Amino acid sequence: MDRTRVSSTNIRSIGYDEGSQTLEVEFTSGGIYDYAAVPQNVYQRFMAAPSKGRFFDSSVKDKYRTVKVR
């Protein structure tokens, strides 16, 4: 999945696949995680958020089934 680099202290890049509604987040620590069944509007709000880390903590973390990719 293609990811877009973002400006954040904890998150390096974010990707999204519309077909599977999979959100992929790469952290600056090197971990990559997939989040399942994430609506597209959540991804769009994530990308537009002034603080990616704050948005992740409030709207993604512990809200969707998560798989560690790397």
PDB file of N, CA, C and O in Angstrom, chain B, residues numbered from 101:
ATOM      1  N   MET B 101       0.841  -1.173   0.000  1.00  0.00           N
ATOM      2  CA  MET B 101       0.000   0.000   0.000  1.00  0.00           C
ATOM      3  C   MET B 101       0.893   1.244   0.000  1.00  0.00           C
ATOM      4  O   MET B 101       1.894   1.303   0.714  1.00  0.00           O
ATOM      5  N   ASP B 102       0.521   2.215  -0.795  1.00  0.00           N
ATOM      6  CA  ASP B 102       1.254   3.480  -0.814  1.00  0.00           C
ATOM      7  C   ASP B 102       0.845   4.297   0.400  1.00  0.00           C
ATOM      8  O   ASP B 102      -0.335   4.401   0.737  1.00  0.00           O
ATOM      9  N   ARG B 103       1.841   4.869   1.044  1.00  0.00           N
ATOM     10  CA  ARG B 103       1.585   5.726   2.184  1.00  0.00           C
ATOM     11  C   ARG B 103       2.114   7.125   1.891  1.00  0.00           C
ATOM     12  O   ARG B 103       3.054   7.294   1.114  1.00  0.00           O
ATOM     13  N   THR B 104       1.508   8.110   2.513  1.00  0.00           N
ATOM     14  CA  THR B 104       1.919   9.501   2.377  1.00  0.00           C
ATOM     15  C   THR B 104       2.652   9.920   3.641  1.00  0.00           C
ATOM     16  O   THR B 104       2.152   9.731   4.750  1.00  0.00           O
ATOM     17  N   ARG B 105       3.835  10.489   3.469  1.00  0.00           N
ATOM     18  CA  ARG B 105       4.580  11.000   4.626  1.00  0.00           C
ATOM     19  C   ARG B 105       3.806  12.150   5.249  1.00  0.00           C
ATOM     20  O   ARG B 105       3.222  12.974   4.546  1.00  0.00           O
ATOM     21  N   VAL B 106       3.808  12.196   6.573  1.00  0.00           N
ATOM     22  CA  VAL B 106       3.115  13.263   7.280  1.00  0.00           C
ATOM     23  C   VAL B 106       4.068  13.917   8.277  1.00  0.00           C
ATOM     24  O   VAL B 106       5.097  13.352   8.646  1.00  0.00           O
ATOM     25  N   SER B 107       3.702  15.104   8.694  1.00  0.00           N
ATOM     26  CA  SER B 107       4.490  15.832   9.682  1.00  0.00           C
ATOM     27  C   SER B 107       3.939  15.492  11.072  1.00  0.00           C
ATOM     28  O   SER B 107       2.861  15.944  11.457  1.00  0.00           O
ATOM     29  N   SER B 108       4.696  14.695  11.805  1.00  0.00           N
ATOM     30  CA  SER B 108       4.261  14.258  13.129  1.00  0.00           C
ATOM     31  C   SER B 108       5.470  13.732  13.881  1.00  0.00           C
ATOM     32  O   SER B 108       6.411  13.221  13.274  1.00  0.00           O
ATOM     33  N   THR B 109       5.448  13.853  15.187  1.00  0.00           N
ATOM     34  CA  THR B 109       6.564  13.325  15.972  1.00  0.00           C
ATOM     35  C   THR B 109       6.508  11.811  16.102  1.00  0.00           C
ATOM     36  O   THR B 109       7.548  11.165  16.232  1.00  0.00           O
ATOM     37  N   ASN B 110       5.311  11.234  16.067  1.00  0.00           N
ATOM     38  CA  ASN B 110       5.168   9.786  16.271  1.00  0.00           C
ATOM     39  C   ASN B 110       4.781   9.002  15.023  1.00  0.00           C
ATOM     40  O   ASN B 110       5.018   7.796  14.957  1.00  0.00           O
ATOM     41  N   ILE B 111       4.200   9.654  14.049  1.00  0.00           N
ATOM     42  CA  ILE B 111       3.700   8.967  12.853  1.00  0.00           C
ATOM     43  C   ILE B 111       4.499   9.423  11.641  1.00  0.00           C
ATOM     44  O   ILE B 111       4.595  10.618  11.363  1.00  0.00           O
ATOM     45  N   ARG B 112       5.074   8.455  10.917  1.00  0.00           N
ATOM     46  CA  ARG B 112       5.890   8.768   9.742  1.00  0.00           C
ATOM     47  C   ARG B 112       5.038   8.888   8.475  1.00  0.00           C
ATOM     48  O   ARG B 112       5.207   9.823   7.692  1.00  0.00           O
ATOM     49  N   SER B 113       4.110   7.919   8.277  1.00  0.00           N
ATOM     50  CA  SER B 113       3.306   7.935   7.052  1.00  0.00           C
ATOM     51  C   SER B 113       1.967   7.238   7.282  1.00  0.00           C
ATOM     52  O   SER B 113       1.806   6.433   8.200  1.00  0.00           O
ATOM     53  N   ILE B 114       1.008   7.580   6.409  1.00  0.00           N
ATOM     54  CA  ILE B 114      -0.352   7.049   6.504  1.00  0.00           C
ATOM     55  C   ILE B 114      -0.799   6.644   5.102  1.00  0.00           C
ATOM     56  O   ILE B 114      -0.580   7.371   4.133  1.00  0.00           O
ATOM     57  N   GLY B 115      -1.428   5.472   5.010  1.00  0.00           N
ATOM     58  CA  GLY B 115      -1.984   5.018   3.742  1.00  0.00           C
ATOM     59  C   GLY B 115      -3.401   4.524   3.939  1.00  0.00           C
ATOM     60  O   GLY B 115      -3.825   4.240   5.060  1.00  0.00           O
ATOM     61  N   TYR B 116      -4.136   4.423   2.828  1.00  0.00           N
ATOM     62  CA  TYR B 116      -5.527   3.962   2.914  1.00  0.00           C
ATOM     63  C   TYR B 116      -5.897   3.250   1.630  1.00  0.00           C
ATOM     64  O   TYR B 116      -5.577   3.710   0.534  1.00  0.00           O
ATOM     65  N   ASP B 117      -6.581   2.111   1.776  1.00  0.00           N
ATOM     66  CA  ASP B 117      -7.104   1.376   0.629  1.00  0.00           C
ATOM     67  C   ASP B 117      -8.626   1.431   0.698  1.00  0.00           C
ATOM     68  O   ASP B 117      -9.236   0.857   1.601  1.00  0.00           O
ATOM     69  N   GLU B 118      -9.236   2.127  -0.265  1.00  0.00           N
ATOM     70  CA  GLU B 118     -10.690   2.301  -0.271  1.00  0.00           C
ATOM     71  C   GLU B 118     -11.433   0.982  -0.383  1.00  0.00           C
ATOM     72  O   GLU B 118     -12.439   0.773   0.296  1.00  0.00           O
ATOM     73  N   GLY B 119     -10.943   0.091  -1.235  1.00  0.00           N
ATOM     74  CA  GLY B 119     -11.643  -1.168  -1.478  1.00  0.00           C
ATOM     75  C   GLY B 119     -11.803  -2.018  -0.234  1.00  0.00           C
ATOM     76  O   GLY B 119     -12.873  -2.571   0.016  1.00  0.00           O
ATOM     77  N   SER B 120     -10.742  -2.120   0.542  1.00  0.00           N
ATOM     78  CA  SER B 120     -10.788  -2.951   1.750  1.00  0.00           C
ATOM     79  C   SER B 120     -11.020  -2.133   3.017  1.00  0.00           C
ATOM     80  O   SER B 120     -11.158  -2.690   4.106  1.00  0.00           O
ATOM     81  N   GLN B 121     -11.062  -0.809   2.871  1.00  0.00           N
ATOM     82  CA  GLN B 121     -11.198   0.115   4.005  1.00  0.00           C
ATOM     83  C   GLN B 121     -10.110  -0.141   5.055  1.00  0.00           C
ATOM     84  O   GLN B 121     -10.369  -0.143   6.259  1.00  0.00           O
ATOM     85  N   THR B 122      -8.890  -0.355   4.559  1.00  0.00           N
ATOM     86  CA  THR B 122      -7.751  -0.594   5.442  1.00  0.00           C
ATOM     87  C   THR B 122      -6.926   0.679   5.568  1.00  0.00           C
ATOM     88  O   THR B 122      -6.505   1.270   4.574  1.00  0.00           O
ATOM     89  N   LEU B 123      -6.708   1.082   6.805  1.00  0.00           N
ATOM     90  CA  LEU B 123      -5.856   2.220   7.118  1.00  0.00           C
ATOM     91  C   LEU B 123      -4.515   1.661   7.557  1.00  0.00           C
ATOM     92  O   LEU B 123      -4.463   0.783   8.419  1.00  0.00           O
ATOM     93  N   GLU B 124      -3.436   2.155   6.980  1.00  0.00           N
ATOM     94  CA  GLU B 124      -2.105   1.688   7.357  1.00  0.00           C
ATOM     95  C   GLU B 124      -1.318   2.863   7.925  1.00  0.00           C
ATOM     96  O   GLU B 124      -1.231   3.928   7.315  1.00  0.00           O
ATOM     97  N   VAL B 125      -0.746   2.644   9.106  1.00  0.00           N
ATOM     98  CA  VAL B 125       0.004   3.692   9.790  1.00  0.00           C
ATOM     99  C   VAL B 125       1.421   3.204  10.063  1.00  0.00           C
ATOM    100  O   VAL B 125       1.624   2.142  10.651  1.00  0.00           O
ATOM    101  N   GLU B 126       2.392   3.990   9.628  1.00  0.00           N
ATOM    102  CA  GLU B 126       3.795   3.711   9.925  1.00  0.00           C
ATOM    103  C   GLU B 126       4.241   4.704  10.990  1.00  0.00           C
ATOM    104  O   GLU B 126       4.116   5.917  10.820  1.00  0.00           O
ATOM    105  N   PHE B 127       4.759   4.173  12.083  1.00  0.00           N
ATOM    106  CA  PHE B 127       5.206   5.006  13.184  1.00  0.00           C
ATOM    107  C   PHE B 127       6.698   5.302  13.057  1.00  0.00           C
ATOM    108  O   PHE B 127       7.431   4.564  12.400  1.00  0.00           O
ATOM    109  N   THR B 128       7.134   6.372  13.681  1.00  0.00           N
ATOM    110  CA  THR B 128       8.547   6.747  13.608  1.00  0.00           C
ATOM    111  C   THR B 128       9.432   5.700  14.283  1.00  0.00           C
ATOM    112  O   THR B 128      10.633   5.642  14.017  1.00  0.00           O
ATOM    113  N   SER B 129       8.856   4.881  15.143  1.00  0.00           N
ATOM    114  CA  SER B 129       9.602   3.800  15.798  1.00  0.00           C
ATOM    115  C   SER B 129       9.895   2.651  14.844  1.00  0.00           C
ATOM    116  O   SER B 129      10.681   1.760  15.165  1.00  0.00           O
ATOM    117  N   GLY B 130       9.257   2.668  13.653  1.00  0.00           N
ATOM    118  CA  GLY B 130       9.482   1.632  12.654  1.00  0.00           C
ATOM    119  C   GLY B 130       8.335   0.663  12.502  1.00  0.00           C
ATOM    120  O   GLY B 130       8.276  -0.060  11.507  1.00  0.00           O
ATOM    121  N   GLY B 131       7.423   0.622  13.451  1.00  0.00           N
ATOM    122  CA  GLY B 131       6.273  -0.283  13.363  1.00  0.00           C
ATOM    123  C   GLY B 131       5.271   0.171  12.313  1.00  0.00           C
ATOM    124  O   GLY B 131       5.041   1.366  12.124  1.00  0.00           O
ATOM    125  N   ILE B 132       4.677  -0.810  11.632  1.00  0.00           N
ATOM    126  CA  ILE B 132       3.620  -0.542  10.654  1.00  0.00           C
ATOM    127  C   ILE B 132       2.413  -1.378  11.061  1.00  0.00           C
ATOM    128  O   ILE B 132       2.527  -2.581  11.296  1.00  0.00           O
ATOM    129  N   TYR B 133       1.254  -0.724  11.141  1.00  0.00           N
ATOM    130  CA  TYR B 133       0.035  -1.389  11.576  1.00  0.00           C
ATOM    131  C   TYR B 133      -1.089  -1.128  10.594  1.00  0.00           C
ATOM    132  O   TYR B 133      -1.220  -0.027  10.058  1.00  0.00           O
ATOM    133  N   ASP B 134      -1.906  -2.160  10.361  1.00  0.00           N
ATOM    134  CA  ASP B 134      -3.113  -2.030   9.549  1.00  0.00           C
ATOM    135  C   ASP B 134      -4.323  -2.014  10.467  1.00  0.00           C
ATOM    136  O   ASP B 134      -4.398  -2.777  11.431  1.00  0.00           O
ATOM    137  N   TYR B 135      -5.264  -1.142  10.159  1.00  0.00           N
ATOM    138  CA  TYR B 135      -6.514  -1.010  10.911  1.00  0.00           C
ATOM    139  C   TYR B 135      -7.648  -1.323   9.941  1.00  0.00           C
ATOM    140  O   TYR B 135      -7.745  -0.719   8.873  1.00  0.00           O
ATOM    141  N   ALA B 136      -8.508  -2.275  10.320  1.00  0.00           N
ATOM    142  CA  ALA B 136      -9.540  -2.789   9.415  1.00  0.00           C
ATOM    143  C   ALA B 136     -10.864  -2.047   9.560  1.00  0.00           C
ATOM    144  O   ALA B 136     -11.205  -1.550  10.633  1.00  0.00           O
ATOM    145  N   ALA B 137     -11.596  -1.984   8.456  1.00  0.00           N
ATOM    146  CA  ALA B 137     -12.949  -1.425   8.397  1.00  0.00           C
ATOM    147  C   ALA B 137     -13.002   0.030   8.853  1.00  0.00           C
ATOM    148  O   ALA B 137     -13.914   0.432   9.575  1.00  0.00           O
ATOM    149  N   VAL B 138     -12.024   0.808   8.428  1.00  0.00           N
ATOM    150  CA  VAL B 138     -11.974   2.235   8.768  1.00  0.00           C
ATOM    151  C   VAL B 138     -12.692   3.009   7.654  1.00  0.00           C
ATOM    152  O   VAL B 138     -12.283   2.938   6.495  1.00  0.00           O
ATOM    153  N   PRO B 139     -13.751   3.741   7.989  1.00  0.00           N
ATOM    154  CA  PRO B 139     -14.461   4.503   6.957  1.00  0.00           C
ATOM    155  C   PRO B 139     -13.543   5.546   6.311  1.00  0.00           C
ATOM    156  O   PRO B 139     -12.635   6.076   6.951  1.00  0.00           O
ATOM    157  N   GLN B 140     -13.796   5.824   5.049  1.00  0.00           N
ATOM    158  CA  GLN B 140     -12.960   6.761   4.314  1.00  0.00           C
ATOM    159  C   GLN B 140     -12.956   8.147   4.961  1.00  0.00           C
ATOM    160  O   GLN B 140     -11.936   8.836   4.936  1.00  0.00           O
ATOM    161  N   ASN B 141     -14.084   8.562   5.539  1.00  0.00           N
ATOM    162  CA  ASN B 141     -14.119   9.893   6.141  1.00  0.00           C
ATOM    163  C   ASN B 141     -13.190   9.985   7.358  1.00  0.00           C
ATOM    164  O   ASN B 141     -12.687  11.066   7.663  1.00  0.00           O
ATOM    165  N   VAL B 142     -12.958   8.873   8.054  1.00  0.00           N
ATOM    166  CA  VAL B 142     -12.008   8.871   9.168  1.00  0.00           C
ATOM    167  C   VAL B 142     -10.598   9.090   8.623  1.00  0.00           C
ATOM    168  O   VAL B 142      -9.825   9.868   9.183  1.00  0.00           O
ATOM    169  N   TYR B 143     -10.268   8.404   7.532  1.00  0.00           N
ATOM    170  CA  TYR B 143      -8.957   8.604   6.891  1.00  0.00           C
ATOM    171  C   TYR B 143      -8.790  10.062   6.449  1.00  0.00           C
ATOM    172  O   TYR B 143      -7.740  10.664   6.673  1.00  0.00           O
ATOM    173  N   GLN B 144      -9.811  10.617   5.833  1.00  0.00           N
ATOM    174  CA  GLN B 144      -9.727  11.996   5.349  1.00  0.00           C
ATOM    175  C   GLN B 144      -9.545  12.982   6.507  1.00  0.00           C
ATOM    176  O   GLN B 144      -8.768  13.932   6.411  1.00  0.00           O
ATOM    177  N   ARG B 145     -10.270  12.744   7.595  1.00  0.00           N
ATOM    178  CA  ARG B 145     -10.127  13.607   8.771  1.00  0.00           C
ATOM    179  C   ARG B 145      -8.742  13.445   9.399  1.00  0.00           C
ATOM    180  O   ARG B 145      -8.159  14.412   9.890  1.00  0.00           O
ATOM    181  N   PHE B 146      -8.220  12.218   9.380  1.00  0.00           N
ATOM    182  CA  PHE B 146      -6.882  11.937   9.901  1.00  0.00           C
ATOM    183  C   PHE B 146      -5.849  12.742   9.116  1.00  0.00           C
ATOM    184  O   PHE B 146      -4.985  13.391   9.706  1.00  0.00           O
ATOM    185  N   MET B 147      -5.939  12.700   7.801  1.00  0.00           N
ATOM    186  CA  MET B 147      -4.979  13.401   6.954  1.00  0.00           C
ATOM    187  C   MET B 147      -5.078  14.919   7.113  1.00  0.00           C
ATOM    188  O   MET B 147      -4.084  15.627   6.955  1.00  0.00           O
ATOM    189  N   ALA B 148      -6.266  15.414   7.420  1.00  0.00           N
ATOM    190  CA  ALA B 148      -6.476  16.855   7.560  1.00  0.00           C
ATOM    191  C   ALA B 148      -6.198  17.355   8.980  1.00  0.00           C
ATOM    192  O   ALA B 148      -6.106  18.562   9.204  1.00  0.00           O
ATOM    193  N   ALA B 149      -6.068  16.454   9.920  1.00  0.00           N
ATOM    194  CA  ALA B 149      -5.893  16.852  11.324  1.00  0.00           C
ATOM    195  C   ALA B 149      -4.581  17.607  11.533  1.00  0.00           C
ATOM    196  O   ALA B 149      -3.543  17.197  11.012  1.00  0.00           O
ATOM    197  N   PRO B 150      -4.619  18.700  12.287  1.00  0.00           N
ATOM    198  CA  PRO B 150      -3.384  19.437  12.551  1.00  0.00           C
ATOM    199  C   PRO B 150      -2.416  18.630  13.415  1.00  0.00           C
ATOM    200  O   PRO B 150      -1.201  18.778  13.287  1.00  0.00           O
ATOM    201  N   SER B 151      -2.945  17.781  14.291  1.00  0.00           N
ATOM    202  CA  SER B 151      -2.102  16.900  15.104  1.00  0.00           C
ATOM    203  C   SER B 151      -2.465  15.457  14.780  1.00  0.00           C
ATOM    204  O   SER B 151      -3.499  14.953  15.220  1.00  0.00           O
ATOM    205  N   LYS B 152      -1.608  14.796  14.006  1.00  0.00           N
ATOM    206  CA  LYS B 152      -1.875  13.410  13.616  1.00  0.00           C
ATOM    207  C   LYS B 152      -1.889  12.489  14.840  1.00  0.00           C
ATOM    208  O   LYS B 152      -2.728  11.594  14.938  1.00  0.00           O
ATOM    209  N   GLY B 153      -0.958  12.711  15.769  1.00  0.00           N
ATOM    210  CA  GLY B 153      -0.893  11.877  16.961  1.00  0.00           C
ATOM    211  C   GLY B 153      -2.132  11.999  17.819  1.00  0.00           C
ATOM    212  O   GLY B 153      -2.651  10.995  18.307  1.00  0.00           O
ATOM    213  N   ARG B 154      -2.608  13.202  18.007  1.00  0.00           N
ATOM    214  CA  ARG B 154      -3.816  13.428  18.811  1.00  0.00           C
ATOM    215  C   ARG B 154      -5.031  12.786  18.145  1.00  0.00           C
ATOM    216  O   ARG B 154      -5.848  12.154  18.814  1.00  0.00           O
ATOM    217  N   PHE B 155      -5.149  12.951  16.815  1.00  0.00           N
ATOM    218  CA  PHE B 155      -6.275  12.347  16.103  1.00  0.00           C
ATOM    219  C   PHE B 155      -6.201  10.822  16.203  1.00  0.00           C
ATOM    220  O   PHE B 155      -7.212  10.162  16.445  1.00  0.00           O
ATOM    221  N   PHE B 156      -5.010  10.270  16.018  1.00  0.00           N
ATOM    222  CA  PHE B 156      -4.833   8.823  16.106  1.00  0.00           C
ATOM    223  C   PHE B 156      -5.286   8.320  17.474  1.00  0.00           C
ATOM    224  O   PHE B 156      -6.040   7.351  17.566  1.00  0.00           O
ATOM    225  N   ASP B 157      -4.829   8.974  18.524  1.00  0.00           N
ATOM    226  CA  ASP B 157      -5.174   8.541  19.878  1.00  0.00           C
ATOM    227  C   ASP B 157      -6.671   8.609  20.154  1.00  0.00           C
ATOM    228  O   ASP B 157      -7.215   7.740  20.836  1.00  0.00           O
ATOM    229  N   SER B 158      -7.340   9.628  19.633  1.00  0.00           N
ATOM    230  CA  SER B 158      -8.757   9.807  19.941  1.00  0.00           C
ATOM    231  C   SER B 158      -9.701   9.083  18.987  1.00  0.00           C
ATOM    232  O   SER B 158     -10.822   8.747  19.369  1.00  0.00           O
ATOM    233  N   SER B 159      -9.266   8.836  17.745  1.00  0.00           N
ATOM    234  CA  SER B 159     -10.211   8.330  16.752  1.00  0.00           C
ATOM    235  C   SER B 159      -9.840   7.015  16.070  1.00  0.00           C
ATOM    236  O   SER B 159     -10.661   6.447  15.350  1.00  0.00           O
ATOM    237  N   VAL B 160      -8.612   6.518  16.285  1.00  0.00           N
ATOM    238  CA  VAL B 160      -8.192   5.281  15.614  1.00  0.00           C
ATOM    239  C   VAL B 160      -7.741   4.222  16.626  1.00  0.00           C
ATOM    240  O   VAL B 160      -8.216   3.087  16.597  1.00  0.00           O
ATOM    241  N   LYS B 161      -6.844   4.593  17.497  1.00  0.00           N
ATOM    242  CA  LYS B 161      -6.263   3.654  18.464  1.00  0.00           C
ATOM    243  C   LYS B 161      -7.359   2.977  19.293  1.00  0.00           C
ATOM    244  O   LYS B 161      -8.230   3.637  19.859  1.00  0.00           O
ATOM    245  N   ASP B 162      -7.290   1.646  19.348  1.00  0.00           N
ATOM    246  CA  ASP B 162      -8.227   0.823  20.122  1.00  0.00           C
ATOM    247  C   ASP B 162      -9.668   0.883  19.622  1.00  0.00           C
ATOM    248  O   ASP B 162     -10.581   0.473  20.338  1.00  0.00           O
ATOM    249  N   LYS B 163      -9.888   1.388  18.404  1.00  0.00           N
ATOM    250  CA  LYS B 163     -11.244   1.466  17.861  1.00  0.00           C
ATOM    251  C   LYS B 163     -11.478   0.513  16.682  1.00  0.00           C
ATOM    252  O   LYS B 163     -12.623   0.244  16.317  1.00  0.00           O
ATOM    253  N   TYR B 164     -10.403   0.008  16.094  1.00  0.00           N
ATOM    254  CA  TYR B 164     -10.497  -0.870  14.929  1.00  0.00           C
ATOM    255  C   TYR B 164      -9.605  -2.089  15.132  1.00  0.00           C
ATOM    256  O   TYR B 164      -8.600  -2.034  15.841  1.00  0.00           O
ATOM    257  N   ARG B 165      -9.998  -3.195  14.491  1.00  0.00           N
ATOM    258  CA  ARG B 165      -9.167  -4.404  14.551  1.00  0.00           C
ATOM    259  C   ARG B 165      -7.809  -4.070  13.957  1.00  0.00           C
ATOM    260  O   ARG B 165      -7.716  -3.489  12.876  1.00  0.00           O
ATOM    261  N   THR B 166      -6.762  -4.444  14.673  1.00  0.00           N
ATOM    262  CA  THR B 166      -5.395  -4.051  14.316  1.00  0.00           C
ATOM    263  C   THR B 166      -4.523  -5.262  14.054  1.00  0.00           C
ATOM    264  O   THR B 166      -4.577  -6.257  14.777  1.00  0.00           O
ATOM    265  N   VAL B 167      -3.708  -5.159  12.996  1.00  0.00           N
ATOM    266  CA  VAL B 167      -2.743  -6.199  12.665  1.00  0.00           C
ATOM    267  C   VAL B 167      -1.386  -5.524  12.504  1.00  0.00           C
ATOM    268  O   VAL B 167      -1.261  -4.543  11.772  1.00  0.00           O
ATOM    269  N   LYS B 168      -0.373  -6.047  13.186  1.00  0.00           N
ATOM    270  CA  LYS B 168       0.973  -5.513  13.031  1.00  0.00           C
ATOM    271  C   LYS B 168       1.577  -6.100  11.761  1.00  0.00           C
ATOM    272  O   LYS B 168       1.692  -7.318  11.623  1.00  0.00           O
ATOM    273  N   VAL B 169       1.966  -5.217  10.828  1.00  0.00           N
ATOM    274  CA  VAL B 169       2.548  -5.633   9.550  1.00  0.00           C
ATOM    275  C   VAL B 169       4.049  -5.816   9.708  1.00  0.00           C
ATOM    276  O   VAL B 169       4.636  -6.762   9.183  1.00  0.00           O
ATOM    277  N   ARG B 170       4.654  -4.890  10.442  1.00  0.00           N
ATOM    278  CA  ARG B 170       6.103  -4.951  10.688  1.00  0.00           C
ATOM    279  C   ARG B 170       6.426  -4.248  11.980  1.00  0.00           C
ATOM    280  O   ARG B 170       7.591  -4.183  12.373  1.00  0.00           O
TER     281      ARG B 170
END
